[in-house]
Amino acid sequence: MTPMISKNEVIKEIDLIPKENLSEIYNFIRYFRIGLEKGKEKTTVDSLLSYAGSWQDMEEEVFDEYLSDIAKRRKQAFIKRRADEASTD
């Protein structure tokens, strides 16, 4: 069973997204929310596939930098999470 995630945790993750990629995240969240409002229980495979190729027109150098940044941020988040899990408040 997936643990419940708070809105603050989601916002923290969004804060780690580079500004130039926020429009993609916004579109995804908005599309998901609208689907929920329309009474859909789950996002369909077709709706998720609509995002396939989103970075297709991104220059190779920019895309490589983006992937490197993601790896760095994930590592930082993991280290922070491990430190939080080890703390005994």
C-alpha positions in Angstrom: 0.0 0.0 0.0 1.3 3.4 -0.9 1.8 5.8 2.0 -0.2 8.9 2.1 1.7 11.9 0.8 0.9 15.4 2.1 0.4 18.5 -0.1 3.5 20.0 1.4 5.6 17.0 0.2 4.3 17.5 -3.3 5.0 21.2 -3.2 8.6 20.5 -2.0 9.1 18.3 -5.0 7.7 20.9 -7.4 10.1 23.5 -5.8 13.0 21.3 -7.0 11.9 21.5 -10.7 13.8 23.9 -12.8 11.8 27.0 -13.8 12.0 26.3 -17.5 10.2 23.0 -16.9 7.4 24.2 -14.7 5.0 24.6 -17.6 5.1 20.9 -18.3 4.4 20.1 -14.6 1.6 22.6 -14.6 0.0 21.1 -17.7 0.3 17.6 -16.2 -1.2 18.6 -12.9 -4.0 20.6 -14.5 -4.9 17.8 -16.9 -4.9 15.3 -14.0 -7.1 17.6 -11.9 -9.6 18.2 -14.7 -9.8 14.5 -15.3 -10.7 14.0 -11.6 -13.3 16.8 -11.8 -14.9 15.0 -14.7 -15.4 12.0 -12.6 -12.6 9.8 -14.0 -11.3 7.3 -11.5 -8.0 6.9 -13.2 -5.9 8.7 -15.8 -6.0 6.7 -19.0 -2.9 5.4 -20.8 -3.8 7.6 -23.8 -3.9 10.7 -21.7 -0.4 9.9 -20.3 0.9 9.1 -23.7 -0.1 12.6 -24.8 3.1 13.8 -22.9 5.3 11.4 -24.9 7.9 13.3 -26.8 7.5 16.5 -24.7 11.2 17.1 -24.8 11.6 16.0 -28.5 12.4 19.5 -29.7 14.9 20.2 -26.9 18.5 20.6 -28.0 20.7 17.7 -27.0 23.0 19.8 -24.9 20.1 21.3 -22.9 18.5 17.9 -22.5 21.7 16.4 -21.2 22.0 19.3 -18.7 18.4 18.7 -17.7 19.1 15.0 -17.0 22.2 15.8 -15.1 20.3 18.3 -13.0 17.6 15.8 -12.3 20.1 13.2 -11.1 21.8 15.8 -8.9 18.5 16.9 -7.3 17.4 13.3 -6.7 20.7 12.6 -5.0 20.3 15.6 -2.8 16.7 14.7 -2.0 17.7 11.2 -1.2 20.5 12.3 1.1 18.1 14.7 2.9 15.4 12.1 3.2 17.9 9.6 4.6 19.0 12.2 7.2 15.3 12.9 8.1 14.6 9.2 8.5 17.6 8.8 10.7 16.6 11.6 13.1 14.8 10.8 16.2 12.6 13.8 17.0 
